[in-house]
Amino acid sequence: MGVADDPQGYYAASRNPAPERPALEGERAVEVCIVGAGFTGLSAGLELAERGHEVLVLEGRGVGWGASGRNGGQIVNGLNASLEAIGRRYGGATADFVATVVQEGGRIIRERVARYGIACDLKDGNLFTAFTVRQMKELEEKQALWRRHGIDNFELLDRAGLARHVRSDAYVGGMLDRSGGHMHPLNLALGQAAALEGLGGVIHEETPVLRVEDVAGRPVVRTAKGTVRPEALILAGNAYLGGAVPEIADRVMPFSTQIMATEPLGERGRALLPTDVCVEDLRYVLDYYRLSADGRLLWGGGTVYGGTDPADIRAKLTPNLERIFPELKGVRIDHAWSGNCAISFSRVPQMGRLGEQTYFAQGYSGHGVVGSHLFGRILAEAVHGDRARFDVFASLPWIPFPGGRRWAVPYSVLGSWWYGLRDRLGV
């Protein structure tokens, strides 16, 4: 089975039961329409439904079919852009504000799992690992920076301290964030969808949006067999929105990342990751991994700009797995899959409005698990009438890719090659 046949790999094979949701047909008038049943759309929809709003969600494939149901399942606090970069680019006040929200996405996930009894194998702890002394210095600086913003949940680890969590000779040290964590992302999405429907929300699957129009200042959503006329519209398709809304398509670029799942490892897996935290390293083109609930090593990494899939995911990822854990050389790989994320040039997610009542968020740049839940809540706040936090992010200028869409991929590939070379040289 290839990537095209098994786009969610292990997650699809281990998903919780879910109902089939019929495609939209005919005309609908609704208070809030959301395009996309991934984390952003579900987070916004659930927040709005909890506040008593009427919510209709349109999904082109199935709930969580895109990045939300394919990702590494890691709760990693923060945005892709560091607080230092945000402060340098947008000013200290903006960095101070972002620091107040960078952990909120993880809290939202935990709150929803507890409130609605979502079975998604949620566990605590994520670990950053360093290959070099220079990378350890980066972790020390990050700990100090976050402390200056009142966040003090990072524990620096030397080689011996790191060995309590991950048994590999490849690293010189690391840093543990106990407020991070990991879970089964597709089951998290399915659980939130069920919670939304329990509050009266409606989800239509297999309903790709063809175009979004503005008619007399109000949004109109056209699908193959239906039309929705909402009072407010939220665009939450991210890398999978396609050409339905060309006004925001060029603001981000799709890129794919790959994951594979080994056979169940049993005691071998527990010996390698004895505290069951998730791990990511500090390289530009990084590796990330964790154990699944049934003891598989879920190993992710690699980047393909433009959103295409590599010819052989196993061949691409296995060398790095065996470099970190040589004792797993020759381990059976049961699943391998790929999926698209959306990256912004600034690495800061984009939020804004088209017209008065059409809202969007996109461009999480590889930090979408927490970012999408946070931005979904902020979108819901704006639709509900409180735009305070929305306006902060919406006011940040978006930076176009040099040369526009035509040169975005080669520009990014060149940058990836350069930073990948620095990773290999350890500089």
C-alpha positions in Angstrom: 0.0 0.0 0.0 1.5 3.3 -1.0 1.2 6.8 0.5 -1.7 7.7 -1.8 -3.7 4.7 -0.5 -2.7 5.1 3.1 -2.3 8.8 3.7 -2.7 8.6 7.5 -0.7 5.4 7.9 -0.7 4.0 11.5 -3.3 6.6 12.6 -5.9 5.4 10.1 -5.2 1.8 11.1 -5.7 2.6 14.8 -8.5 5.2 14.6 -11.5 5.1 16.9 -14.9 4.4 15.3 -16.6 7.4 13.8 -19.8 7.9 11.9 -20.1 8.7 8.2 -21.1 12.2 7.7 -23.0 13.0 4.5 -21.9 15.6 2.0 -23.7 18.9 1.9 -26.6 19.2 -0.6 -28.8 22.2 -1.3 -28.9 25.6 0.2 -28.2 26.4 3.8 -28.3 29.6 5.9 -26.3 29.3 9.1 -24.8 31.5 11.8 -21.2 30.3 11.4 -19.7 28.2 8.6 -16.2 26.7 9.0 -14.2 25.4 6.1 -12.0 22.5 7.3 -12.5 19.8 9.9 -8.9 19.8 11.1 -7.6 21.1 14.4 -8.2 24.8 13.6 -11.7 24.3 12.4 -12.7 21.9 15.1 -11.2 24.1 17.9 -13.0 27.1 16.6 -16.2 25.2 16.1 -16.2 23.6 19.5 -15.4 27.0 21.2 -18.3 28.6 19.4 -20.7 25.8 20.1 -19.8 26.0 23.8 -20.8 29.6 23.6 -24.2 28.8 22.1 -23.5 29.5 18.4 -24.9 27.5 15.5 -22.0 25.9 13.7 -21.7 24.2 10.3 -18.4 22.6 9.2 -17.5 21.7 5.6 -14.7 19.2 5.1 -13.4 18.2 1.7 -12.5 14.7 2.7 -13.0 13.4 6.3 -12.5 14.8 9.8 -8.8 15.1 10.4 -7.9 13.9 6.9 -5.1 16.5 6.4 -2.2 17.5 8.6 -4.3 17.2 11.8 -4.6 13.4 11.3 -1.1 12.8 10.0 1.3 14.7 12.2 3.8 13.6 14.8 1.2 14.0 17.6 3.6 16.1 19.7 2.5 18.9 22.0 5.5 21.3 21.6 4.9 24.7 23.2 5.7 27.8 21.2 5.5 29.0 17.6 8.0 28.1 14.9 9.5 31.7 15.2 11.2 32.1 18.6 10.2 34.8 21.1 13.5 36.4 20.3 12.8 36.6 16.6 9.3 37.9 17.2 10.6 40.6 19.6 13.3 41.6 17.1 10.8 41.8 14.2 7.7 43.1 15.8 8.8 44.7 19.1 9.0 43.8 22.7 5.3 44.3 23.4 4.3 41.7 20.8 6.8 39.2 22.2 5.4 39.8 25.6 1.9 39.1 24.3 2.9 36.0 22.4 4.6 34.7 25.6 1.2 34.8 27.3 -0.3 32.4 24.7 2.5 30.0 23.7 1.4 27.3 26.2 -2.4 27.8 25.8 -2.7 25.4 22.9 -1.5 22.5 25.0 -3.8 23.5 27.8 -6.8 23.6 25.4 -6.0 20.0 24.3 -5.8 18.7 27.8 -9.0 20.6 28.8 -10.9 19.1 25.8 -9.7 15.6 26.4 -10.7 15.8 30.1 -14.1 17.5 29.5 -15.3 15.3 26.7 -13.5 12.0 27.6 -11.6 11.8 24.4 -9.6 8.6 24.0 -6.4 9.7 22.3 -3.6 8.2 24.4 -2.6 11.6 25.8 0.8 11.6 27.7 3.0 14.2 29.3 6.5 15.4 28.4 8.5 16.4 25.4 12.2 16.4 25.1 14.6 18.6 22.9 17.9 16.8 22.1 21.2 18.4 21.2 23.9 16.8 19.1 26.5 19.5 19.8 27.7 21.9 22.5 26.5 24.8 20.3 23.0 23.3 20.3 23.1 22.9 24.1 23.9 26.6 24.2 20.8 27.3 22.2 18.7 25.4 24.7 20.3 27.3 27.6 19.4 30.6 25.9 15.9 29.4 25.2 15.4 28.5 28.9 16.7 31.9 30.0 14.6 33.8 27.4 11.4 32.0 28.5 12.2 32.6 32.1 12.4 36.3 31.4 8.8 36.1 30.1 7.7 34.3 33.3 7.7 30.7 31.9 9.9 28.3 33.9 9.0 24.7 32.9 12.2 23.7 31.1 14.7 21.4 32.7 18.2 21.3 31.2 19.8 17.8 31.0 23.4 16.8 30.6 24.3 13.5 28.9 23.6 11.5 32.1 20.3 13.3 32.8 19.2 12.8 29.2 19.9 9.0 29.4 17.0 8.7 31.9 14.6 9.6 29.1 16.3 8.5 25.8 19.0 5.8 25.5 21.1 7.0 22.6 24.8 7.9 22.4 24.1 10.4 19.7 23.3 13.3 21.9 25.3 15.5 24.3 22.3 16.7 26.3 18.8 18.1 26.0 16.0 19.9 27.7 12.7 18.5 29.0 9.4 20.4 28.9 7.0 18.6 31.3 4.1 20.7 30.0 4.6 19.3 26.5 3.3 15.9 25.6 2.0 13.6 22.8 -1.2 11.8 21.7 -2.9 10.1 18.8 -3.8 13.2 16.7 -6.4 11.6 14.5 -8.3 10.3 17.5 -8.0 13.7 19.1 -9.7 15.2 16.0 -12.4 12.6 15.9 -13.1 13.1 19.6 -13.4 16.9 19.1 -15.7 16.4 16.1 -18.0 14.1 18.2 -18.0 16.8 21.0 -18.9 19.5 18.5 -21.8 17.4 17.2 -22.9 16.7 20.8 -23.4 20.4 21.2 -25.5 20.7 18.1 -22.8 21.4 15.5 -23.1 19.8 12.0 -20.2 18.4 10.0 -20.4 17.6 6.3 -17.6 15.4 4.9 -16.7 14.8 1.3 -17.7 18.4 0.6 -14.8 20.3 -1.0 -15.3 24.0 -1.3 -15.1 25.2 -4.9 -15.0 29.0 -4.2 -15.9 31.6 -1.6 -17.7 34.7 -2.8 -18.7 38.1 -1.3 -22.3 38.9 -2.1 -23.4 42.3 -0.8 -20.8 42.2 1.9 -21.7 38.7 3.1 -19.7 35.5 2.5 -21.2 32.8 0.3 -19.6 29.4 0.1 -20.1 27.3 -3.1 -19.6 23.5 -3.1 -20.3 20.9 -5.8 -23.8 20.2 -4.7 -24.7 23.1 -2.3 -24.4 26.6 -1.1 -23.9 28.0 2.4 -24.8 31.5 3.3 -23.4 32.2 6.8 -23.4 35.3 8.9 -19.7 34.6 9.6 -17.2 32.4 7.8 -14.0 30.8 9.1 -11.4 29.5 6.6 -9.4 26.7 8.3 -8.1 24.7 5.4 -4.4 25.7 5.8 -2.3 23.6 3.3 -5.5 21.9 2.0 -7.6 24.9 1.2 -6.5 24.7 -2.5 -7.5 27.4 -4.9 -10.9 28.1 -3.3 -9.6 31.4 -1.8 -6.9 32.8 -4.0 -6.6 35.9 -1.9 -4.7 34.0 0.8 -3.2 31.1 -1.2 0.1 32.8 -2.0 0.7 33.8 1.6 1.8 30.3 2.5 3.6 27.4 0.8 2.8 23.7 1.3 5.6 21.4 2.5 5.4 17.7 3.3 6.9 15.8 6.2 7.1 12.1 6.5 6.5 9.6 9.3 6.8 5.8 9.7 5.7 3.4 12.3 7.8 0.3 13.3 6.4 -3.0 14.4 5.4 -3.1 18.1 8.7 -3.1 20.0 7.6 -4.2 23.5 10.5 -4.1 26.0 12.9 -2.9 23.3 10.9 0.3 22.9 10.5 0.9 26.6 14.3 0.4 27.1 15.0 3.2 24.5 12.4 5.7 25.8 11.9 4.6 29.4 9.9 7.7 30.5 7.7 7.6 27.4 8.3 11.3 26.4 8.3 12.5 22.8 11.5 13.7 21.3 12.7 16.2 18.7 16.2 17.3 17.9 17.5 20.8 17.2 18.6 20.5 13.6 17.0 22.6 10.9 15.7 19.5 9.1 14.9 17.7 12.3 13.9 14.2 13.4 11.0 13.7 15.9 9.8 10.5 17.4 7.8 8.8 20.2 6.2 5.5 21.2 2.6 4.8 20.3 0.2 3.3 22.8 0.9 -0.2 21.4 4.7 0.2 21.6 5.6 1.2 18.1 8.3 3.8 17.4 6.7 6.6 15.4 9.6 8.2 13.6 9.2 11.5 11.6 11.4 13.8 9.7 12.4 15.1 6.3 10.9 18.0 4.4 9.8 18.3 0.8 8.9 21.8 -0.2 6.0 22.2 -2.6 4.0 19.5 -0.9 5.0 16.4 -2.9 5.7 13.0 -1.5 9.1 11.3 -1.7 9.4 8.2 -3.7 10.4 6.0 -0.8 9.6 7.2 2.8 11.2 4.2 4.4 14.5 4.6 2.6 14.5 8.3 3.4 13.9 8.0 7.2 15.4 4.7 8.1 19.1 5.8 8.1 18.4 8.5 10.7 16.5 6.1 12.9 19.4 3.6 12.8 21.9 6.3 13.5 20.1 7.3 16.7 19.1 3.7 17.7 21.6 1.3 16.0 20.1 -1.6 17.9 17.0 -1.2 15.7 18.8 -1.8 12.5 16.6 -4.0 10.3 13.4 -3.4 12.4 10.2 -4.0 10.4 8.4 -0.8 9.3 4.6 -1.5 9.2 3.4 2.0 8.0 4.9 5.0 6.2 3.0 8.1 5.2 3.3 11.8 4.3 1.3 14.9 4.7 1.3 18.6 4.0 1.7 21.5 6.3 1.7 25.2 5.4 4.7 27.4 6.0 4.8 31.2 6.2 7.9 33.1 5.2 8.1 34.7 8.7 7.4 31.3 10.4 4.6 33.2 12.3 1.1 31.9 11.7 -1.1 34.3 9.8 -4.5 35.5 11.0 -6.8 38.0 9.3 -10.1 38.9 7.7 -11.3 39.1 4.1 -14.1 41.6 4.2 -16.0 42.1 7.4 -17.1 38.6 8.3 -14.7 36.1 6.7 -11.8 35.1 9.1 -8.8 32.9 8.4 -5.8 31.4 10.1 -3.0 29.5 8.4 0.8 28.9 8.2 1.7 27.2 11.4 5.0 26.2 9.9 5.4 22.8 11.6 3.9 23.8 15.0 0.3 23.3 14.1 -0.8 20.9 16.9 -0.7 23.6 19.6 -0.9 26.6 17.2 -4.1 25.4 15.6 -5.9 24.8 18.9 -4.8 28.3 20.1 -5.7 30.1 16.8 -9.0 28.2 16.6 -10.0 29.6 20.0 -8.9 33.1 19.0 -10.9 32.9 15.8 -13.9 31.9 17.8 -13.4 34.8 20.2 -13.4 37.2 17.2 -16.6 35.8 15.7 -18.2 35.9 19.2 -17.4 39.6 19.3 -14.1 39.9 21.2 -11.3 40.7 18.7 -8.6 41.8 21.2 -6.3 38.9 20.7 -7.3 38.4 17.1 -6.3 42.0 16.3 -2.8 41.5 17.7 -2.0 38.7 15.3 -4.0 40.2 12.4 -2.0 43.4 12.7 1.3 41.6 12.1 2.4 42.2 8.5 2.8 39.1 6.4 6.0 38.8 4.4 5.7 37.4 0.9 8.1 34.7 -0.3 10.9 36.3 -2.5 9.9 36.0 -6.1 6.3 35.1 -5.3 4.8 31.6 -5.6 7.0 30.8 -8.7 10.2 31.0 -6.7 9.0 30.0 -3.3 9.9 26.3 -3.6 13.4 26.8 -5.1 14.2 29.5 -2.6 13.1 27.3 0.3 15.0 24.3 -1.1 18.2 26.4 -1.3 17.7 27.5 2.3 17.0 24.0 3.5 20.1 22.7 1.7 22.2 25.4 3.4 20.9 24.8 6.9 21.1 21.1 6.3 24.7 21.4 5.5 25.3 23.4 8.7 23.5 20.6 10.6 25.8 18.0 9.0 28.9 20.1 9.7 27.8 20.8 13.3 28.2 24.5 12.9 
